Amino acid sequence: MDAPPGQEDCLPFVRVAGYLEAMRLNAPRVIAANLDDGFLLLTDLGSRLYLDELRRNPGAAERLYADAIAALLTMQRRGTAYQASLPPYDDELLRFELSLFHDWLCGKHLQLSFTAAEEAAWQTCCDMLVDNALHQPQVFVHRDYHSRNLMITGDDNPGILDFQDAVEGPLTYDLVSLLKDCYVRWSAEQVRHWALEFYRALDRSMRVQVDEMQFRRYFELMGVQRHLKAAGIFARLNHRDGKAAYMADIPRTLSYVIELGPHYEELQFLVRLVEQQVLPTLVSAS
């Protein structure tokens, strides 16, 4: 890894790599590190991305997701020893992430102006989504646990990448990243099935705290926060970093928000915003 210190701080990567190794999860191990110059020598997990295999062979999904869910359960159980050493996924960070959708996608890219009433409705939605995240049991969170950061490996599948931004945060965050992926989509029924498999595999002490109905609400509303954030990041990558390809992933990402509309009255403002303004303007602007 070549990560110039002026652009990247390798220390969080090195620390979290050590935590994952101690948890006996399959992530790159740091063989040698020169933090002053930003060079790391790492073990190699190969080149077989989950995303590539899932697109080429959707029939592999059951096996690959079973492995990924098992690894995530291990990360949360064994991660209790390390999560207090991670930055918190707190109110400030959650609200900043939501602002990316408002500022970069709606504002910068689509030039949408919110009325005072729309701004108030937006803030009410943000309050609800932040509360949903903060009231969940807090666990070790990878923060980008999806098909572009999971590798297919011969042993101890999956290989886990891109973990340097790990935080202590909501129980359902990594699960929704995995199952409601911005890059590959599964039916709502399949997602629900996998999510409940995860829930039923949680320790009984966790299931006593969070019943199945509450877990589903946590999971679904956590997805809304993540998908708004991701859509904003894709717009920022386009405008700030010149990476336009991610714009094609925004309709898929925001389709998860629309899907929840019939089930959550408190999401009606967001659903109307996405359906009636964001997606039509996005199409006409492309």
Order of alpha helices (4+ residues) and beta strands (2+ residues): alpha-beta-beta-alpha-alpha-alpha-alpha-beta-beta-beta-beta-alpha-alpha-alpha-alpha-alpha-alpha-alpha
